[in-house]
Amino acid sequence: MMKKAQDYSCSKANDPSKVGVTGGLIPQYSWSRLGNAIIILGEHRFKKRSSRVNQKQEVHWVCNKCDKGCKAKLTTLNDAIVKMYNVHDHDKV
């Protein structure tokens, strides 16, 4: 028997760290002092993880403080954020 769609619920639906949208924050695209692309989201900045894009044409971004251990990251597709883990272990950048 096939279950109806309303019989299922996402176990992560109420987890604010795992959202597919920006949670009301408006991302701003900008440039760093060195001329690299960055995304400013709230009080945090994200830099491109690499200049390559994957087969889905997604671009992966990491928190500007990833070198210090921050795990926050996001993924864009056609300049829209499609995945985001926005939990930082530091104050604003």
C-alpha positions in Angstrom: 0.0 0.0 0.0 1.4 3.4 -1.0 1.2 6.1 1.7 0.0 9.5 0.9 2.4 12.5 1.0 0.8 13.9 4.1 1.7 10.7 6.0 5.4 11.8 5.9 7.1 14.6 7.7 10.7 15.8 7.6 12.5 15.0 10.9 14.7 18.1 10.3 11.8 20.5 9.7 12.2 22.3 13.0 16.0 22.2 13.0 17.1 25.8 12.3 20.6 24.7 11.3 19.3 22.6 8.4 17.1 24.8 6.2 16.8 25.1 2.5 16.2 28.8 2.6 17.9 31.7 4.2 15.5 32.0 7.1 14.6 35.6 6.3 18.2 36.7 5.8 18.9 38.4 2.4 22.2 37.2 0.9 24.4 39.9 -0.7 27.0 39.1 -3.3 30.1 41.2 -3.0 33.9 41.1 -3.5 36.7 40.6 -0.9 39.6 43.0 -0.6 41.6 40.6 -2.8 38.8 40.5 -5.5 37.3 37.1 -4.7 33.6 36.6 -4.7 31.9 36.4 -1.3 28.4 36.1 0.0 27.3 38.2 3.0 24.5 36.6 4.9 23.5 38.4 8.1 26.7 39.2 10.0 28.7 36.4 8.4 30.7 36.1 5.2 31.1 33.0 3.0 33.8 32.4 0.4 33.8 29.9 -2.5 35.3 26.6 -1.5 36.8 26.3 -5.0 36.5 27.8 -8.4 35.0 24.6 -9.8 31.3 23.8 -9.9 29.9 20.2 -9.7 27.9 18.4 -12.4 24.7 19.9 -11.1 26.2 23.4 -11.6 26.1 24.0 -7.8 28.7 26.3 -6.2 29.9 25.4 -2.7 30.7 28.2 -0.2 32.2 28.0 3.3 32.3 30.4 6.2 35.2 32.9 6.0 36.4 31.5 9.4 36.5 27.9 8.1 40.3 27.9 8.7 39.6 28.4 12.4 37.2 25.4 12.4 33.8 26.9 11.6 31.6 24.4 9.8 29.0 26.8 8.4 28.5 26.3 4.6 26.0 26.9 1.8 25.4 25.8 -1.7 24.1 28.0 -4.6 22.5 27.1 -7.9 22.1 29.9 -10.4 22.9 32.4 -7.7 20.2 31.2 -5.4 20.9 29.4 -2.1 19.6 25.8 -2.2 21.3 24.3 0.8 22.6 25.9 4.0 24.2 24.9 7.3 24.3 28.3 9.1 25.6 27.4 12.5 28.8 29.3 13.4 31.1 28.6 16.3 32.3 32.2 16.5 31.1 35.8 16.7 30.3 37.8 13.6 33.0 38.2 11.0 
